[in-house]
């Protein structure tokens, strides 16, 4: 590889801000903050959501689907087109 044309690919500390979960992954992202993980300093990237807090992965989906309400809403909306 040529020198000076590739981004700096290094280990970084990712922190899920919703629950404090931390993990190490390699990335080319830049960061001014540093943090310690298992006794070693890493550049830090803060995340809003990770697999530890996303409802799809945790199984804690809080949405309830109202199928009966959908059908009634559809009928009311398109009832005016009846002959």
C-alpha positions, 0 to 999 in steps of 0.5 A: 500500500502507498503511504499517506493515502489511506485513512488511519485504521485503528482500534477505538472504544465505542460507548453506548450512551443509553446504557454505558455498554463499551466495546472495542472495534477497529475504525477510521473515524476520528475522535478528540476524546480518549477513554480507558478500557481494560487498562488501555487508552483508546480514542472514543466514539459515543453511540446513541444505540448499539446492539445492547440497547436496540429493541430489535436485539433486546426483544423489548419492543414496546409497540402494540399493533392495533389491527382492529383499529386499522380496519375500522379506520380504513372503512371510515376513510373509504366509505365515501366511495361506496355506491 
